Amino acid sequence: MSGGLIPPFCPLTPSAAQLADPGAEGAAAAIMLDEAGAKARRAAVRYLGTVDCHYWPEAEDALVAALRGDRNECVRWEAALALGRGCCCTKKTIEALTIVVSCSDRDGAPKETSHRVHAAAAAALDHCLECYASVATAPAGEKPIERTTPPVETIPPPTPQPSAAKPINPGEAKTAAGLTPVTPPPVVVKRPVGPAYYAHVAKAPLAAVLAEARRVAEKHRRSSPTRRSNPRAIRSRP
């Protein structure tokens, strides 16, 4: 009623003492602080959906981070709506939308559990695939690419080489100390997650990213035959 002349008596953000609390109060304060900035993040994401990511690559990374990394559902939903406008249909954003629609967590972020984020991402993925409808598929005779995600590499242990001075007999299973030699376990290289994952996607062939996206979109259409194909039905804001 005062038009903003009188500030609110209750603080809108938690205090530093509340944030420093190691218990439940500190956890609640951190969540309150993150939720307090959700409105500003939604406005920023909505604006990023109006710029061309080919000229502003930082918008591409920010939209992917909002869609897959923000803890607020409304921010993730706003990112899916922004990508549905077609201003940022790149390999990274198409892969992020594919992950959301397929309910995957291969980029290290949690699986999407919001129905409206899932529906908006499916509409955005369909729209982006229409932008690449003229991209030719793999020629006849070529093996189709099934996955675009970097595989988990397993490095086998080095094979012991026999000594030139004394050949190793098969019957000698024990060493001089009387102990059985133990083969070291293989070294496992973990799959990249977060920004490192999407840096790998940026180097992948476009045809591979589109093939996986089309497969996921087609599977989603078959599993949801009554789903509306008009993105405007999902864009309405409360």
Residue pairs with C-beta under 8 A, 6 or more apart in sequence:
12 36
13 32
13 33
13 36
14 28
14 29
14 30
14 32
14 33
15 29
18 25
18 26
18 28
18 29
19 26
19 29
19 30
19 33
20 26
21 29
34 71
34 72
35 72
38 72
38 74
38 75
41 66
41 70
41 72
41 75
42 74
42 75
42 78
44 62
45 62
45 63
45 66
45 75
45 78
45 79
45 82
46 78
46 81
46 82
48 59
48 62
48 63
48 82
48 88
49 63
49 79
49 81
49 82
49 83
49 85
49 87
49 88
50 82
50 85
50 87
51 59
51 87
51 88
52 87
52 88
53 59
53 60
53 63
53 87
53 88
53 90
53 93
54 90
59 88
60 88
60 90
60 92
60 93
61 92
61 195
61 198
63 79
63 82
63 83
63 88
63 93
63 96
64 92
64 93
64 96
64 198
66 75
66 76
66 78
66 79
67 76
67 79
67 80
67 83
67 93
67 96
67 97
67 100
67 121
68 76
68 96
68 99
68 100
68 107
68 109
69 109
69 194
70 76
70 79
73 114
73 116
73 117
76 112
76 114
76 117
77 114
77 116
77 117
77 120
80 97
80 100
80 117
80 120
80 121
80 123
80 124
81 120
81 124
81 234
81 235
82 88
83 89
83 93
83 96
83 97
83 121
83 124
83 128
84 120
84 123
84 124
84 127
84 231
84 234
84 235
85 127
86 127
86 128
86 131
89 127
89 128
89 131
89 132
91 201
91 202
91 204
91 206
91 209
92 198
92 201
92 202
93 128
94 125
94 128
94 129
94 209
94 210
94 213
95 107
95 148
95 198
95 201
95 209
95 212
95 213
96 107
96 198
97 121
97 124
97 125
97 128
97 213
98 104
98 125
98 209
98 212
98 213
98 216
98 217
99 105
99 106
99 107
99 109
99 112
100 112
100 117
100 118
100 121
101 118
101 121
101 122
101 125
101 216
101 217
101 220
102 216
102 219
102 220
103 111
103 112
103 118
104 111
105 111
106 149
106 191
106 197
107 193
107 194
107 197
107 198
108 193
108 194
108 197
109 193
109 194
112 118
112 121
116 234
119 227
119 234
120 231
120 234
120 235
122 217
122 220
122 224
122 227
123 229
123 230
123 231
123 234
124 231
125 213
125 216
125 217
126 217
126 229
126 231
127 231
128 213
129 210
129 213
129 214
129 217
132 206
132 210
135 206
135 207
135 210
136 207
137 207
137 211
138 144
138 145
138 207
138 211
144 211
145 205
145 207
145 208
145 211
145 212
146 212
147 212
148 201
148 204
148 208
148 209
148 211
148 212
149 191
149 197
150 191
150 192
150 197
150 200
151 191
152 188
152 189
152 190
152 191
153 188
153 189
154 186
154 187
154 188
154 189
155 186
155 187
155 188
155 189
156 186
157 183
157 184
157 185
157 186
157 187
162 168
173 180
174 180
175 181
191 197
192 199
192 200
201 209
220 227
221 227
228 234
